[in-house]
Amino acid sequence: PAPVATEVPVARPRLERYLEGHEIMDEEEEKKSQYYDEETAWRLHNGQKKIIPTEEDSSSTDDRKLEGESALEPLPPTPDLPRLPSTPYCKWSFDEESRVLLANFRPKEGQQGSVNICLEDEEFLLKMMERNDITVISEGIADGLDPELWNMEYIANRLKNTFFHRFRKFERKKIEGSSAKPINGTGEVVKVSYETHEEIDVCLSMKVSDYTRYLEIRRMALEARTKESKESNGNASPQPSKSEKKELLEVFTFTDDSGKEHLINAADICLYMIDLDMVKLLPELISDFSSSFKLPGCMPGGTHCMMNAVNASGRPFMGPNMYITPPTSFTQMHQDGHGTVDSGHQCLSGYNEVVMLRRLPEAHKEQALRLLSGKMPNSAYDALYGLPHGDGLGDKPAWPDCDAIAKCKEMGYYPSVFILKPGQLVHINKGRLHAFRKLGPELLPPSDCHAKLRSSLIEKEGLGNAEHLCISVAWDWMYKGVTSAGINKETVATLEGTVLNRINGTQSLAIPELSLLQMAQKLVTGSRSENSFLPLKRVRDSCSFAPTRETTLRGILPSLRYLIDQHVETTLAARDKAQKTSDQETKNRTLIKRHQLSIEPKPNSWENPDVFELDPYGNGDFFCKLCAKELSNVYLHCDGCEKILNKDFNICLSCHKEQRYCHMIQMHPLNPKRHCTINHTGNMKYDRQARCPCKNGPVCKNCGWCQGCSCRCHTWFTLNHRFLTLEEEEELLEAVEKVVGHHPAIETMRRLVNLSDMEGSLDQSRSGNEEAVAKESDNTEQEKTDDGLEKKNETPTIRKRTRSSSNSETKFSI
């Protein structure tokens, strides 16, 4: 569902008090605004309309229209760029066609010296990174890396016998086409054969030393093909040769981690090594990268990252990772962290062909994907909430053509079509759809959106027909912004992305809620430097730009209000429920006796870590077990899973309110049996003790009821706070407002109220659906129990974690 305003009345009294006395402007009047405004786009440019093919050609994707409505209107333009800086340390340039803003920090040709970033250049760069209608590329930022460490020989020897399990397979395919221009002035259009690569649904594992051997075999095989091709007909494009196949020159064999032998044609199969965890496997390279990289504030947890105030163990892993591949492999259109994180991509070797759109409202993202991908009836690929390298997805989109890019321009999506060169760093804003393809020497069809750029680059750089190994370092992070408006926009966009992910059953990579709370705590904590116990005064870096405390607090205040108001409302409701549970009178007295809620008076961070098993400063267990929502400070902990299974079962307040825990949820890795000592059994509704007819006893030592059909322990929950009590959260909000004033931010508050309404509507609809399913399941189980049969487990509602194939994200699948 797209984030549109709902008419369902959801009680949000605390948030809505900020909107009192502020009338909403007529939408038609607001649409006349000269420029696109992301704060109002969710209600002005995000209509929920169904797109269907026209009657004239149901197979055409170009002539689609909206059912019962006119098509989505193009988005308004964005403002022009401000005047570019003119300093002796950086050469700035902007290409209107590709929408690329290039900051070249390398010394001018013929000049000696190292890369220097002055305050003016850094401030302008960071402000431009707030804009998502342009693509910001920096050159020379990582020029100081140690060449003795950053080479394939060192990596191969360092990880010699280490098995790596993330090699994606791409197979060479031929496609027929025609030449771009008539040949020899005769007007004849000659048929031409083009080569492309198709991703195969498999993830291979092999030793790193085997992979370096594969790269060498591929290099020699392609050189031999090129040589034979030149000798036979003067065609420099590498072509298959039967004689070479007979000589087995192109054959590469390796053994995977299970001992199975594989044989592939190294010249026709491209193996892409993705997500190599440098932090674990190559720590010396990470150390060198951290010390040489000229913008450390733009790394995970850096000064310009929202997670800066979150301890390292409390952050999800976001890299950096290394990516190694011959040319021609690619990554499908996707958004990093399912739209919740920014990313940095530092190209070290080879060239990357990139297509990137601006950040769009949800309805326009879907429209853009239809324009770029065309009709794929046999495809299950989901560019918004799926995995770019997932298996079993059927047909995958072809690379965008020139017509699709032109239509995206007409819709105001500001597509960036460019080639990322060695030594260049590209900033990818959160929520921007983008795709990468490694540039190879093959000729592209004229319709390909990179055809002209590739042929021009190959000629200009003198790349010839040889392949150039592509190596990149990439990471995810949460860009905070540097202006109040930019900070506000970045935080709200992240929160909106997490809500959309929850609606689509996907865990977000970002942790915006915890980041907001910790950032606010850090910034309201005031002190004076003269009170320092340090013997020496700190010498500050004159070329390190950072926003002031007031600027940052003003930017995060609306989102902080949204977060704390949510916590206050849900916690007060839970406290009220805990007090009424024991004496509440309803028709189902047995159910009320069973569902108990207690409150832990102390936050987890107050506990003694030597005896308290849960680490509140960790990251592993603080996502809802049922809906993947971030558990930043308030959560419910299952007493039965803790006391009987010795496992953590943490859920959010919404899932507890909907009683989504009232199911059999498998916790044991192998045994699916419905038994309170093996799995979470929140759906036992009988009142049986000793000599139970289900014969799955004995009685539970904790609650005294039959372990096989009547145990109540997995319906008993405790309300916990990780770091702050409810009162401390409200004090924190008051402290922020004291620093920056009331600052209503009306348009932002409307957008945040809409997020609350979206979550409220989701909870209502999901609760109704699950209630019907649970009722049917309970009736079936009752019949089986009355017959004395062992009950089969229900379909688990828990989502199991699987590693994503893009930037080490975490995804949930049923």
Buried (B, 14 or more C-beta within 10 A) or exposed (E): BBBBBBEEEBEBEBBBEBBEEEEEEEEEEBEEEEEBBBBBBBBBBBBEBEBEBEEEEEEEBBEBBBEEEEEBEEBBEBEEBEEBBEBEBBBBEBEEEBBBBBBBBBBEEEEEEEBBBBEBBBBBBBBBBBBBBBBBBBBBBBBBBBEEBBEBEBBBEBBEEEEBEBBBBBBBEEEEBEBEEEEEEEEEEEEBEBBBBEBBEEBBBBBBBBBBBBBEBBBBBBBBBBEBBEEEEEEEBBBBBEEBBEEEBBBBBBBBEEEEEBEBBBBBBBBBBBBBBBBEBBEEBBEBBEEBBBBBBBBBBBBBBBBBBBEEEBBBBBBBBBBBBBBBBBBBBBBBBBBBBBBBBBBBBBBBBBBBBBBBBBBBBBBBBBBBBBBBEEEEBBBBBBBBBBEEBEBBBBBBBBEBBEBBBEBBBBBBBBBBBBBBBBBBBBBBBBBBBBBBBBBBBBBBBBBBBBBEBBEEEEBEBEBBBBBBBBBBBBBBBBBBBBBBBBBBBBBBBBBBBBBBBBBBBBBBBBBBBBBBBEBBEEEEEEEEEEEEEEEEEEBEBBBEBEBBBBBBBBBBBBBBBBBBBBBEEBBEBBEEBEEEEEEEEEEBEBBBBEBEEEBBBEBEEEEEEBBBBEBEBBBBBBBBBBBBBBBBBBBBBBBBBEBBBBBBBBBBBBBBBBBBBBBBEEEBBBBBBBBBBBBBBBEBBEEBEBEBBEBBEBBEBBBBBBBBBBBBBBBBBBBBBBEEBBEBBEBBBEBBEEBBBBBBBBBBBBBBBBBBBBBEEBBEEBEEEBEEBEEEBBEEBEEEEEBEBBEBBBBEBEEBBBBBBBBBEE
